[in-house]
Amino acid sequence: MTTLPPTMKAWTVQSNGAPSASTLALTTQPTPAPPTGSNILLKVTHAALNPVDLHLLNVLPTWLPFRRVATPGLDFAGSVLAVGPGVPADSPLAVPGTRVAGSLGVAQIALGTGSLAEYLVVPAALVALQPAGITASAAAGLMGVAGQTATLMLREAGVKSGMRVLVNGASGGVGSLVVQVAQAKGAVVVAVCSGANEGMVRGLGAEEVVDYTAREPVEEYLAERFAVEPFDFIFDTAGSQAIYRRSPAYLKKEGKFISIVGGKSQGVVPFVRNKLLPVFLGGTPRPFRLLGLAPNGDSAKEVAKWVNEGLLKQAPIDQEYAMEDVVQALEKLASKRAKGKIVVRVAGDAGDAA
Ligand SMILES: NC(=O)c1ccc[n+]([C@@H]2O[C@H](COP(=O)([O-])OP(=O)(O)OC[C@H]3O[C@@H](n4cnc5c(N)ncnc54)[C@H](OP(=O)(O)O)[C@@H]3O)[C@@H](O)[C@H]2O)c1
């Protein structure tokens, strides 16, 4: 194994709250110990950010003894430096320099491990090989939480050629991938985003774009425009209770409303009502599914397969930030105006380019 420096740069959480120079600091931390079991040690080149990072900054206590030095960040791309004895010697992961990407899971986050650090130890089960032909920056953006969540949504739907789908939040990290894959599978995609992002979303494969800022209330416009051409599925990555409540006007009876936005941001009441309230008591007569991702290597591999098979051609990246600029990157994320993914360049290396 390459000899590692004794210390590394890593962002650490100083206190709970919105990202700022007082809640987060770029610090010097000990480099992780060599990997044990089925873990692998990575040199992280890129990390991608997700809305859940902001949520974790707010809620995860920093006073717990095992989280005193907590690093934020879930998504990573990097190269293998060493593997534990549990990784088979004939696995591609056992070859130093192999490029991988994925997302950390609950167990790592609970212990304060994060991807905004130069070196990272992760279970081999959480990573997938970076597909040839994409950059490490794109791999971080695609194969982490956003891409893995898109696999959940498309698996739930089983989109087939000729189906009609609506994607709300089409210009975001998850939505921009759902649009591409649904279109590549032969669906007719109608996208909801702001007018400023129309060109980008059409470029991803949307046949029609609804600018929700110009068509208020957007659910009434959808009801008028798509009553005679209803959708098979509605993918909601922006969390619109109004679009769900009005969906019988534009979602087929046998269709499904598939959401990933619930919990604290929406409140428990809409979720319970959408799932359980009978129609005769005012419930919406369309199936509502709320999906939750537990990051895993199989989902990351599915994203890589989409890339390899040409279903996912673009990795929309809003901006790539330097490691020093993580607070600004998180502030942009918090603005909810990112077009695609926000990526942090943790440490460049010679083999970064595709
Ligand atoms: N359940 C899960 O497992 C899971 C997994 C991943 C993400 N999520 C959640 O899913 C949501 C989306 O995640 P993400 O990573 O895609 O977020 P993101 O990239 O930060 O989303 C930003 C996008 O949201 C769009 N947007 C903001 N307000 C909108 C509105 N009212 N209508 C339509 N679009 C709107 C913006 O587009 P415009 O500027 O064009 O409006 C922007 O492009 C977040 O709430 C996240 O927490 C859940």
The ligand as a MOL file (V3000), in Angstrom:
LIG
                    3D

  0  0  0     0  0            999 V3000
M  V30 BEGIN CTAB
M  V30 COUNTS 48 52 0 0 0
M  V30 BEGIN ATOM
M  V30 1 N -36.7010 9.6740 -0.2070 0
M  V30 2 C -35.4300 9.5950 -0.5430 0
M  V30 3 O -34.7840 8.5530 -0.3580 0
M  V30 4 C -34.7820 10.7700 -1.2010 0
M  V30 5 C -33.5950 10.6060 -1.9130 0
M  V30 6 C -33.0500 11.6960 -2.5700 0
M  V30 7 C -33.6670 12.9490 -2.4820 0
M  V30 8 N -34.7940 13.0790 -1.7340 0 CHG=1
M  V30 9 C -35.4830 14.3870 -1.6610 0
M  V30 10 O -35.9380 14.6810 -2.9670 0
M  V30 11 C -35.8860 16.0700 -3.1990 0
M  V30 12 C -35.1000 16.3330 -4.4780 0
M  V30 13 O -33.7460 15.9640 -4.2970 0
M  V30 14 P -32.6610 16.4980 -5.3230 0
M  V30 15 O -31.3640 15.9640 -4.9200 0
M  V30 16 O -33.1460 16.2960 -6.7020 0 CHG=-1
M  V30 17 O -32.7400 18.0740 -4.9750 0
M  V30 18 P -32.0480 19.2850 -5.6850 0
M  V30 19 O -31.1440 18.8330 -6.7700 0
M  V30 20 O -31.4810 20.1730 -4.6500 0
M  V30 21 O -33.3110 20.0290 -6.3320 0
M  V30 22 C -33.1010 21.2920 -6.8440 0
M  V30 23 C -34.1330 21.4860 -7.9350 0
M  V30 24 O -35.4230 21.6000 -7.3420 0
M  V30 25 C -36.2140 22.3110 -8.2710 0
M  V30 26 N -37.3540 22.9140 -7.6030 0
M  V30 27 C -37.3310 23.6930 -6.5000 0
M  V30 28 N -38.6060 24.0470 -6.1780 0
M  V30 29 C -39.4230 23.4590 -7.1060 0
M  V30 30 C -40.8390 23.4320 -7.2980 0
M  V30 31 N -41.6680 24.0910 -6.4880 0
M  V30 32 N -41.3260 22.7150 -8.3350 0
M  V30 33 C -40.5200 22.0480 -9.1720 0
M  V30 34 N -39.1550 22.0460 -9.0440 0
M  V30 35 C -38.6300 22.7360 -8.0180 0
M  V30 36 C -35.2660 23.3800 -8.8180 0
M  V30 37 O -35.6270 23.5740 -10.1600 0
M  V30 38 P -36.1770 24.9680 -10.6970 0
M  V30 39 O -35.1520 25.9970 -10.3220 0
M  V30 40 O -36.2910 24.7160 -12.1700 0
M  V30 41 O -37.4680 25.1600 -10.0010 0
M  V30 42 C -33.8880 22.7140 -8.7410 0
M  V30 43 O -33.4310 22.3070 -10.0120 0
M  V30 44 C -35.3000 16.6870 -1.9380 0
M  V30 45 O -36.3530 17.1200 -1.1080 0
M  V30 46 C -34.5880 15.5340 -1.2730 0
M  V30 47 O -34.4680 15.6830 0.1250 0
M  V30 48 C -35.3700 12.0270 -1.1060 0
M  V30 END ATOM
M  V30 BEGIN BOND
M  V30 1 1 1 2
M  V30 2 2 2 3
M  V30 3 1 2 4
M  V30 4 1 4 5
M  V30 5 2 4 48
M  V30 6 2 5 6
M  V30 7 1 6 7
M  V30 8 2 7 8
M  V30 9 1 8 9
M  V30 10 1 8 48
M  V30 11 1 9 10
M  V30 12 1 9 46
M  V30 13 1 10 11
M  V30 14 1 11 12
M  V30 15 1 11 44
M  V30 16 1 12 13
M  V30 17 1 13 14
M  V30 18 2 14 15
M  V30 19 1 14 16
M  V30 20 1 14 17
M  V30 21 1 17 18
M  V30 22 2 18 19
M  V30 23 1 18 20
M  V30 24 1 18 21
M  V30 25 1 21 22
M  V30 26 1 22 23
M  V30 27 1 23 24
M  V30 28 1 23 42
M  V30 29 1 24 25
M  V30 30 1 25 26
M  V30 31 1 25 36
M  V30 32 1 26 27
M  V30 33 1 26 35
M  V30 34 2 27 28
M  V30 35 1 28 29
M  V30 36 1 29 30
M  V30 37 2 29 35
M  V30 38 1 30 31
M  V30 39 2 30 32
M  V30 40 1 32 33
M  V30 41 2 33 34
M  V30 42 1 34 35
M  V30 43 1 36 37
M  V30 44 1 36 42
M  V30 45 1 37 38
M  V30 46 2 38 39
M  V30 47 1 38 40
M  V30 48 1 38 41
M  V30 49 1 42 43
M  V30 50 1 44 45
M  V30 51 1 44 46
M  V30 52 1 46 47
M  V30 END BOND
M  V30 END CTAB
M  END
